[in-house]
Amino acid sequence: MPRIRESTLQEHRAKTLDQIIAAAEAILRTGGRGQLTMAEVARRANLARNSLYRYARDADQLCDMVMERHLPDWGQALDQALGRTDDPRRTIEVWTRTNLEQAGLHGHGWLMNLYAEQHDEQLRRALIYGSPSNPHEPTSRSDRSTDRQIQALLNFHRQVNQPLIQAWTALRPADPAMGVEVTRGIVQSGMRLIDALDLDLAPEQRQERLTIIIEKVTACAKAVTATLTEGPACA
């Protein structure tokens, strides 16, 4: 058992848990879900494997812990930003900007794509709209949306996407899906640009490029909103 250097056992456990989650996140960021194993986390956290099992029963729970570290802050930031407006056009603009800002803070691809291999069409629609496209359809065998991690993603995407769905429903009640899909596509492209930023950039250079991406992509989302809401039928 490692020697306890902190003043209390509680502080020691908290510090060890933080090291474990940091190790798991580092693996997920660089290697994805397939590389996350108890043995590798124990090695990186400088723990015996039997000690690691005192904190997490398996790699799935480690994945939960990493997600729980990031998703609440992202959702809270979005709720706070959107709470300042009730105009649907402004909502789309703020939604775009805030999600890009959070992607810059937390990363995006590694976090949202942990379970990309499971994203069949039914699950893809669930992630976009927060619920299955047809709740009466039988769940496909490849859709493991009842898994703890998938459910966490579903809950998060429901929280994130609902304001966008509501905004586009107000603007295009006959066909909100077009606005939702196009806006999300623009934001996803922006997030890929953010993911591709050189990790070796100096902090000020990265922030400068991040700001440019956020401003340009938000401007694109505003232009799309104007285009899709022009004309009497918003065709």
Phi and psi in degrees as a GROMACS rama.xvg file:
@    title "Ramachandran Plot"
@    xaxis  label "Phi"
@    yaxis  label "Psi"
@TYPE xy
-61.209  147.536  PRO-2
-69.0659  137.523  ARG-3
-86.2355  114.647  ILE-4
-98.6152  -18.4052  ARG-5
-76.9675  165.143  GLU-6
-71.9841  -25.5298  SER-7
-135.203  159.667  THR-8
-63.135  -35.3408  LEU-9
-62.9308  -43.6957  GLN-10
-64.7201  -38.3  GLU-11
-62.8803  -45.2799  HIS-12
-65.0672  -39.2584  ARG-13
-64.4942  -42.0744  ALA-14
-66.9181  -41.9852  LYS-15
-63.9747  -42.4547  THR-16
-61.9054  -40.5948  LEU-17
-62.4888  -40.5744  ASP-18
-64.7259  -38.7745  GLN-19
-64.4965  -47.6461  ILE-20
-64.7846  -39.7655  ILE-21
-62.6887  -40.8123  ALA-22
-64.414  -44.2237  ALA-23
-63.3159  -41.6108  ALA-24
-64.036  -40.998  GLU-25
-59.3959  -39.7982  ALA-26
-67.1584  -45.4871  ILE-27
-63.5726  -38.3019  LEU-28
-64.3917  -37.8562  ARG-29
-100.586  -32.2809  THR-30
-117.471  -11.3099  GLY-31
81.4365  178.831  GLY-32
-61.2127  -33.0301  ARG-33
-65.2189  -21.1026  GLY-34
-93.6781  -6.1051  GLN-35
-82.1956  109.863  LEU-36
-130.466  156.412  THR-37
-62.2029  -38.3875  MET-38
-63.519  -43.1968  ALA-39
-71.0544  -37.7568  GLU-40
-64.4894  -43.326  VAL-41
-60.4454  -41.0851  ALA-42
-63.7272  -46.0655  ARG-43
-70.2404  -31.1591  ARG-44
-87.9775  0.955969  ALA-45
58.8143  47.9501  ASN-46
-125.512  152.332  LEU-47
-72.0952  147.763  ALA-48
-60.6321  -37.2776  ARG-49
-65.7646  -29.3368  ASN-50
-70.5572  -37.4803  SER-51
-61.0287  -36.7286  LEU-52
-67.2512  -12.7993  TYR-53
-73.8537  -18.5248  ARG-54
-106.804  -28.9733  TYR-55
-149.013  136.916  ALA-56
-80.7856  -23.6231  ARG-57
-163.102  177.573  ASP-58
-66.8143  -29.7331  ALA-59
-61.164  -41.8929  ASP-60
-68.6478  -34.9407  GLN-61
-60.7689  -40.4617  LEU-62
-62.7082  -42.5498  CYS-63
-55.6161  -45.5747  ASP-64
-61.0903  -41.0416  MET-65
-66.2668  -44.9673  VAL-66
-62.4135  -41.2345  MET-67
-64.3986  -22.0195  GLU-68
-73.7199  -31.015  ARG-69
-104.957  -43.5234  HIS-70
-63.0975  -41.1651  LEU-71
-60.6967  -40.7075  PRO-72
-64.0741  -41.1678  ASP-73
-61.563  -49.772  TRP-74
-62.7301  -39.2889  GLY-75
-65.9249  -41.2183  GLN-76
-61.7122  -40.0081  ALA-77
-67.8101  -43.9153  LEU-78
-59.4982  -43.4895  ASP-79
-65.7329  -42.5975  GLN-80
-66.5266  -42.2085  ALA-81
-75.2621  -19.1876  LEU-82
-68.2006  -9.94186  GLY-83
-93.0554  -0.522876  ARG-84
-144.331  149.062  THR-85
-125.348  8.92754  ASP-86
-85.4623  124.596  ASP-87
-61.7762  -36.024  PRO-88
-65.9227  -43.0158  ARG-89
-65.8467  -36.358  ARG-90
-58.9429  -44.3179  THR-91
-63.421  -41.5434  ILE-92
-63.1123  -48.5246  GLU-93
-65.6764  -40.5333  VAL-94
-58.5145  -44.7712  TRP-95
-62.6287  -52.2258  THR-96
-62.5069  -44.3846  ARG-97
-67.294  -41.2761  THR-98
-64.1776  -37.9519  ASN-99
-67.39  -40.3861  LEU-100
-61.7526  -42.7479  GLU-101
-68.5343  -34.8222  GLN-102
-62.5659  -36.9721  ALA-103
-67.2119  -32.6463  GLY-104
-78.5499  -44.7403  LEU-105
-102.794  -14.6558  HIS-106
85.7511  160.687  GLY-107
-129.122  -60.4891  HIS-108
-54.847  -47.8615  GLY-109
-63.2015  -33.3341  TRP-110
-80.9067  -45.8184  LEU-111
-81.9086  -18.4336  MET-112
-106.679  20.673  ASN-113
-59.6342  -29.6082  LEU-114
-123.566  33.4173  TYR-115
-59.815  -31.5797  ALA-116
-66.808  -14.2797  GLU-117
-98.0077  -0.772553  GLN-118
-83.1605  74.707  HIS-119
-73.5055  179.766  ASP-120
-62.0514  -40.7202  GLU-121
-63.2723  -43.1463  GLN-122
-70.9674  -36.2355  LEU-123
-58.0663  -44.6458  ARG-124
-67.7211  -32.7307  ARG-125
-66.4209  -39.3588  ALA-126
-68.413  -34.961  LEU-127
-75.9242  -45.9294  ILE-128
-103.811  -3.83588  TYR-129
84.6345  0.820648  GLY-130
-158.763  156.811  SER-131
-58.0105  149.056  PRO-132
-61.0308  -33.4569  SER-133
-141.174  101.433  ASN-134
-64.0282  -14.7595  PRO-135
-88.2261  -9.61308  HIS-136
-74.1469  144.383  GLU-137
-66.0258  143.966  PRO-138
-71.5975  131.069  THR-139
-70.2941  155.977  SER-140
-65.6929  -29.8432  ARG-141
-80.0967  -11.1607  SER-142
-91.5884  105.045  ASP-143
-102.984  48.3592  ARG-144
-70.2617  -7.77863  SER-145
-86.0316  -10.0248  THR-146
-58.7713  152.001  ASP-147
-59.1759  -43.2575  ARG-148
-69.2325  -41.5821  GLN-149
-63.1131  -41.2315  ILE-150
-63.2569  -38.3364  GLN-151
-62.2046  -41.8229  ALA-152
-65.396  -41.2672  LEU-153
-60.8097  -45.6274  LEU-154
-62.0002  -42.1781  ASN-155
-65.2501  -47.2134  PHE-156
-64.8562  -33.629  HIS-157
-62.1436  -46.4247  ARG-158
-62.0743  -42.5896  GLN-159
-72.1434  -43.9018  VAL-160
-84.5265  -22.8769  ASN-161
-58.1014  -43.1099  GLN-162
-61.4799  -36.2544  PRO-163
-67.4668  -43.2649  LEU-164
-61.097  -43.7907  ILE-165
-64.5012  -40.2832  GLN-166
-63.2499  -46.3951  ALA-167
-72.4904  -27.8589  TRP-168
-65.9765  -37.1416  THR-169
-68.6093  -36.7779  ALA-170
-83.8882  -34.7594  LEU-171
-135.607  71.641  ARG-172
-59.7591  -27.6297  PRO-173
-79.6847  -23.7738  ALA-174
-155.07  66.9383  ASP-175
-68.631  -24.0515  PRO-176
-59.7899  -36.2642  ALA-177
-60.6149  -46.5951  MET-178
-64.5238  -42.1459  GLY-179
-60.9725  -48.7834  VAL-180
-65.467  -44.2252  GLU-181
-67.5083  -43.0071  VAL-182
-62.1216  -45.9193  THR-183
-62.0834  -38.4064  ARG-184
-61.7055  -41.0252  GLY-185
-64.3539  -44.964  ILE-186
-66.59  -40.6657  VAL-187
-60.9359  -39.6104  GLN-188
-63.3938  -41.2716  SER-189
-62.3065  -39.5393  GLY-190
-65.9351  -35.7456  MET-191
-65.4037  -37.4189  ARG-192
-63.6155  -39.5218  LEU-193
-66.3314  -43.6259  ILE-194
-59.2842  -31.5935  ASP-195
-83.7688  -4.15169  ALA-196
-59.1824  138.254  LEU-197
-63.3473  123.597  ASP-198
-67.4613  -18.3219  LEU-199
-87.9001  0.0472852  ASP-200
-64.4042  145.687  LEU-201
-63.7157  148.968  ALA-202
-51.8416  -41.6038  PRO-203
-69.273  -34.5755  GLU-204
-68.1969  -42.2369  GLN-205
-62.8955  -42.5413  ARG-206
-64.5096  -38.9443  GLN-207
-62.4366  -45.7016  GLU-208
-69.5655  -35.8491  ARG-209
-62.5812  -43.808  LEU-210
-60.9918  -41.7224  THR-211
-62.8547  -44.9319  ILE-212
-59.7754  -47.4991  ILE-213
-61.2172  -45.5514  ILE-214
-65.343  -44.7847  GLU-215
-68.2228  -43.9737  LYS-216
-68.4327  -37.9734  VAL-217
-63.1357  -39.4081  THR-218
-62.0625  -38.1919  ALA-219
-63.4162  -42.7632  CYS-220
-63.1391  -39.9643  ALA-221
-63.858  -40.2121  LYS-222
-64.6058  -40.1283  ALA-223
-64.2654  -41.7219  VAL-224
-59.4776  -44.5532  THR-225
-63.5166  -42.5262  ALA-226
-64.2802  -44.455  THR-227
-78.6264  -9.22061  LEU-228
-112.008  8.51418  THR-229
-79.0109  149.812  GLU-230
88.6401  155.869  GLY-231
-64.8986  -30.836  PRO-232
-101.575  0.102827  ALA-233
48.8397  47.9262  CYS-234
